Amino acid sequence: MIFKLTCPSFGRYFNVPCRSVEGFIKTADGDFFKILLCALCSDSPYLDSEELSARAGVSPETAGDALLFWMSNGVLYAEPASGDAPAVMPAALPTMTPVITPVMSPAAATPSTANNSTESADKPEKKPPAKIVLKYSNKELADKAAENHEIAALYEQVQRVLGRTVNPSELSVFVSLYEYYGFSVPSIIILTQYAHDAGKGKVRYIETVARDWFDRGITEYPDIEQEISRLTEYDKFETKIKRLLHLDVRLTPQMSKILSSWAEWGFSDEMIELADEKCRNAIMRTDLKYMNGILKNWHENGIKTPDDAAEQDSSYAERKKGSDDNGDSSFSIDEWYIQAGSYDPEKIGFKEDDE
């Protein structure tokens, strides 16, 4: 349906920056747009978050967050009304250029090593504690965006990737990753994109993954790109295995560890299904630990195809027959691999000591 807009006398008019609509109409929170319209419609040159919250019918905290959002994204430009430090936002955000090297190295981000010039040059440098997350006030976040165009671009890009407004607490996490842990803006963006595409777009998840990478020394853009590629391939492998084995459960860390080994060993779908068949023939159900024993045996013995497995089975049957004929009751190493892989003390009546 199409309407032709006419402009009779509506009374007072006010201008709305096109940037707010073109850049944020799909992602910005509705309450943030309320605050923007109330701010632009105001007769006063001053922006009072308490007054704006009352006019828009939102909380003062939301009003403050909205003003920070529009200023940090270059839609509003504000000057301090008192002697406070300026909280000026850039009028427009620059285009982000990929940077390969992080702004700060992990070691340089540690206050104790960055400021102590008397330490021995060969003394190992300390890393920031893995669970540190710096907290910033709304004003501090606004000042950082005004002073550093990369942080301003970070604010805009993570919200575009996540498809929603990121609150100040979440922005603090991203700034912490940039300033304290030394991840470059492009590195943070590709991590955020990976998490969002995997259905894990929570900022705390992104933070946890970034800290884990930092602890493992994965901080450079090429290394992060390679790790994301590895994780993406594993996610595809895990999805495939769950489909092959009809697993409709969420995998535990132990189950994921087993599947990681399978992915590393490089078995075909046919071999995975064969291991499952042998498992179900033996214990009447699919069991990852039992299957892991079979696949581990195959991996260590160079078994790559169903023909290889059949030849191994035939060879084992002949040896076992010969042993039985000679009265030899020695234990088969093949059986040991399988039983070791599926060993569970509770199944045979024992439980591990709690102490």
N, C-alpha and C positions, 0 to 999 in steps of 0.2 A: 504494500500500500504506500502511495506517495502523496505527500502533502506539499502545497506551496506555501512557504512562510511569508507572511506579510508583517509589517512593523507599524501597527497603530501606536498611539501614545500609551506606553506602558508605565510611564512615570520615569523614575530614575534608572540609569543604566550603569553598569560597571564592566570593566574589561577582565577577561580571563585569559591567562597565558596559554597559547596553543600547545606549548610543551606539556602542560599538565594533562591534556586530553590525548595528544598524539603519543606520548610516551608512557602514560600510567593509567589510562582509563580501564585497562583490562587487569591490572595487577594491584593498584593501590586500594587500600581499604576504603569502604564507603564513608566511614566516619572521618577519614582524613580529607576526603573531598568536601564534606560538610564544613570542616574547619577552614579549608582553603577558601570556599565561597564566602563564609562569614568574615574572614580576614579581608578579602578583596572588597566586600560590600560595606565594610566599616567606614564611618565618617572620620574616625580617629586615625592619625598616622602611627599610633602605637599599637603593638600586638600584645594584648594581655591574655594569657592562656586561661585564666580564671573566667574572664568575661566571655571569651570565645566559647569555652566549654558550656557556659550557661545558655548562650544563644543557640548553640548547635544541639544541645541536649546530650552531651557526652561527658565523660569524666575529665577532670583537670589533667590527669595523667595522659589520657588519650589526646587531649588538645596539645599538650606539650610535645608528645611524640610526633603528632601530625606536623607541627611547626618545624620540628627538627627534620622530618622527612622532606618537606617541601623546600626547606632551605638547603639541605645537603644535596638535593638533586637539582638545584639551580632554578627552581620555579619561583621562590620568594627570595628577596634580598633584604636583609635586616641589618640595621645598625644599632649599637647599644644605646639605650635611653638614659644611662647614667654613666658613672665613671668606671664601670666594669670593663674587663678586657673585651675587645671586639669579638663578636660571634658572627662574622660576615661569611656568607656563603658565596661560592663562585656563581656567576650568572649563567654559565653553561658548563657542562661537563665535557672534558676532552675525550677524544676517541682513545680507547685503551690500546697500547702497543704491547705485544707479547715481549716479556723480558725473560731470558733464560736463567740468569743468575739471580737468586734471591737478594732482596735489598740488604739483608743482614744475614751473616752466617750464623748457625746455631750457637757457636761459641761466643761470637761478638755480642749476641743478644743477652748474655748473662752479665748482670751488673757487676758481680764480684770480679770477673775477669776483664771486663772492658775498661774499668777505671783503676785497676791496680797495675801500674807500670813497673813496680819493683819486683814482680814475680819472676822467677827463673824462666828463660825462654823455652827450656826443654821440659818444663813441668806440664803434665797433661792438663788441657783446658777443660773446665767444667761445662756441662750442658745445663740448660734451664731445667728445673724439676718438671717431670712429665705431666703433672696434673695442675700446673699453674694456669689460671685464666685471669687476666687483668680485668678489672671492672672500671668502666668509664661513666662519667655523668653525661647527661644530654649535651651540656655545653662543651664538654671535652670532645665528644664525638663530632660536634659541629665544627669546633676549632680545627680538629685534625683534617676534616674534609676541606676546610678553607685553606689550610697550609700545605696540603699534599694532594696533588691532583690524582695520584694513584689510589689513595684512600677514597676520594670522592668517586672515582670510577668503580672501585670495589663495592661501595654502597649500591650503586645503580645496577651493576652487573649481577650480583648475587640475587637481587630482587627479581630481575628479569628471568634468571635461570629457574628460581624457585616458583615464580609466577604468583608471588604474594608480597605483601609488605613485611619487611623484617623489622622487628622491634629493637629498641636500644640495647636490651640485654643480649640479643642475638648478634647485633652489630659489634658488641664488645668482644664476642668470641672471634669474629672474623678479623677485627683489628689486632687482637692478641696473636692470632696465627701469623699475621703480617709483621707486626712490630717485634714481638717477643720471640717467636719461634723461627722467624726469618723466611717464611714462605713468600714467594713472589705472588703478585696479584693473579697472573695467568695460572699459576699452580693451584691457587685456592679456587679459581673459577672452574678448572677442569675437574677438580675433586668434587665440587658442588654439583656440577653437571652429571658426573658419574653416579653420585648418591641419589640425585633426583631421578635419573633414568632407571635406577635399580629399585625405585619405590621406597627409598630410605632418605628422604629429604629433610629429616629432622636435623637441626643445627647441632644438637648434642652428638648425634651419630657422626656428622662431618668432623666435629672437634675430636672425637675419640679416634677416628681413622687417622687424622692428621698427627695426633700425638704419637700414635703407634708408628707411623712412618718416620717421625722425627727420631724416636728411640732407635729405629733400625737404620738410621742414616739416609733415609729416602727424602731428600729435601730439594734436590735440583730438578728442574722442569723435565729434562729427558728421563730421569729415573722415575719420576712420578708418572709420566706418560707410559713408560714400560710397565710399571706396577699396575696401572689401571687396565692396560691391555691384558696382563696376566689374569687379573681378577675377572675381567669380562669373559675371557675364555673359560675360566673355572665356573663362573655362573652358568654359562651355556652347558658345560659338562654336567654340572649338578642337576640342572633341569632335565637333561637327557637321561641321566641315570634314574632319577625319580620316576620318569615316564616308563623306562624299560622295566623297572622293578615294581611299578605300581605303588610307589611310596607316597602316601597322601598326608604325611606328617611333617612337621617342622624339624629339620635336622638338628640334633644336639651337637655341641662342639666336638665330641668324640666321633660322631658319625661323619661330620665334615672333615675331620682329620683323616679318617679312613678313605673317604672319597678323594681327598687331595693326593693320597698315595696312588690310588688307581689312575688318576689323571697323569701323574708323573711317570707311571710305568707304561702308559700308552697302549693299553689293551683296546681292541676293537669292540664294537657293540656285541658282535657275535661271541666273543670270549667272555664278556660280562654275563651275557645270557646263559652261556654254558656253565659258568661258575654257579649261577643262580639255580640252574637245573640240578647240578650235582648236590648243591646245598639242600634243595627241597626233597630230593630223593633220599638224602641221609636223615634229615630231621623234620621233614614234612612242612617246612615253612622257609620263608626268606629270612636270612639272618646275616647282617653285614659283617659281623665279626667272623662267622664261619666262612663266608665268601672271601673275606680278606685273607684267611689262612690258605685257601685254595689259590688265590691270585698271587699271594706272596711266594708260594711254592713254585708256581709257574714262572714268575719273574726271575727267581733265583736260579731256576733250571733252564732258562731260555726258551720256555714254551710260549709260542706266539700265535699258533693257529689251532683249530680243532683237530687237525691231523696230528700235530705235535702232541696234543693232550691225549689223543687216542693211543698213540705210540707209547707214551709214558705209562698209561693205564695197562696196556698189554705187557710191557716190560715188567711192571710191578707185579702183575698177576702171575707171570712166569716165575719170577723170583720167589714170590710167596708160595707158589705150588712146590717149588724145589725145596724151600725151607721146611714146609709141612712134611714133605716126603722124607726129609732127613731128620725130622724131629727137632728142627731149629725153631725156637720160640722167640728169636730176637725181634726187637721192635723196629718197624719201618720208619725211616727218616721222613718219608712222604706223609705218613700218618701223623708224625710229630708236628710237622709244619701246620697241618690242618687243625689239629687239636689245640696247638698253642695259639693259633689265631682266633679260636672261638672259645677259649677257656673262660669259664665263669664259675668261681667257687661256690656261689649260692645254688647253682644247679645240682651240685653233688652234696649239698647239705652243709656247707661251710660258709661262714660269714667272716669278713675281715674284722679284726679287733678294732674297736672304736678308739682305743687309746693310741 
